[in-house]
Amino acid sequence: MKYLSLSFVYFLCLICSDVMLEAQDVTLTACFNIAQQNNFLIRQSQHSVQARKYALTAEKLSALPKIDLLAGYNYLSNPLTINLQTIKNGVVLGSSAQSMYSANAVYKQITGQDLPGPVQQAIYNTSKNIIETAYPDYNPELSQQQYFTAGLFLRQPIWLGGKLSTARNVASIELKSGVINQQLIENDVELTVAAQYIRILYLNTLILIDKKTVEAFEKNENFAAEMVRNQIIPPYFQSWTKVLLVQARGSLNSTFLDKQNAMAEMNRLLGLPQDTLLTIGDSLKYRQTAMQRPETNLLLQNPMLRLAGSNTNLARTNIKGARSLLLPNLFGVANVNLYQKDLPVTTPPWMIGLELQWSMFDGFKNYKRVQVTKQLAEEASLMEENTRSGINTKVAVALNRLKSIQQDIATLDSARKEAKITTTLIGERGRNNMSSPKDLNDALIIQEEIEKTYYTALFGYYIALAEYFSLTGTSRRITEYLN
């Protein structure tokens, strides 16, 4: 019973949430906030920024020492030995001569005279016999034929010619570029969302116009039917009115379908499931603007221009990185053997030292890399300048479009008001049997066309305004005119 009660409450909550969602009227600001959290491109850029943060942290840690555990098993074809026989004569004769010279030096120190020749020769021969007897007649081994090694190897960068600092600077600039790229994507997504929102408002307006047209044709069709019954006009006038009524209903249904498709596209842009029910019920309303050319500081906020500047900085930093390849590297090294059993005599238990690495000749490959990075830096600088010029041109074009469309809107607004008055007068004349239903049909068609043309111009006006704000890096300012 308790389980059934909980299920009923859960089902009731679902129904209530659906009802609330259907009743929700979403503003453009709310759409921006939803896209900020759910849009796939924005989320992808956020992961890219996080990855670049980790890369920068890794580069900052590259100055720390590197410690490796090295272990191995070695099997030699023959044990390492030292061949004492090749130096036997030198050792025996040299040692014997040294003994003789030492005895003669002591004797001379005491008596002031050298030992007699026969005595020196006797000392020499005696020493030679003793050393030859004691000298090993085999080659001693310096290592086992097989042995294990295990140790810790430390390598500490001391000076790398600026390679580490350049790598950190590159990672820092790439992180900055990632942040700017995220802002660029957010700006583009907001422009796309704003354009889709404006399109939905435009479709809402067309639906209102189509509904009014359908109602007007229905009234005119009823009026024509009454006049046919009274034999005031021929039947084909009523048939023509029915045709126009069917066309108006078809146009209304088509506009409804267009709006459903637009809402589905809006769900995709916002990163919402396709079955999400959002309500955007507002229509287009004209709000005049007096936009002027923005100041230079405002244009500098454009993410595309900032990204181009970041790419230029990156290219210039890469020049320093290429030059650092021409400089030597200095490392501190240390090694401790943890497993010292059966190690070769030539392997010490531990060691420390300095290691210098300097490529003296590489076929001028690194020098050519420097030339490459200089050319790439020039290319990035020109690209930045081209981007700046392109943005300035787009801003000028957007301002001219706004002025031109505002003039068209003023003209069309006057025309639609005149068309509405004309249609009203023809309707009144029809009710007084002074005009035919065909006259009213023609007037309604012209009025509908002018109305739709007016709101199409208004649609283009708000699209141009959204593009203008996007160029200045302030896409959300369009909400001041649409919310």
Secondary structure, DSSP 8 states (H G I E B T S, - for coil): -HHHHHHHHHHHHHHHHHHHHHH-B--HHHHHHHHHHH-HHHHHHHHHHHHHHHHHHHHHGGGS-EEEEEEEEEE-SS--B---GGGHHHHHHHHHHHHHHHHHHHHHHHHSS---HHHHHHHHHHHHHHHHHHS-SS--BSS-SEEEEEEEEEEEEEE-TTHHHHHHHHHHHHHHHHHHHHHHHHHHHHHHHHHHHHHHHHHHHHHHHHHHHHHHHHHHHHHHHHHHHTTSS-HHHHHHHHHHHHHHHHHHHHHHHHHHHHHHHHHHHHT--TT---B----------------HHHHTT-HHHHHHHHHHHHHHHHHHHHHHTTS-EEEEEEEEES--TT--TTS-SEEEEEEEE----STTHHHHHHHHHHHHHHHHHHHHHHHHHHHHHHHHHHHHHHHHHHHHHHHHHHHHHHHHHHHHHHHHHHHTTSS-HHHHHHHHHHHHHHHHHHHHHHHHHHHHHHHHHHHTT-GGGGHHHH-
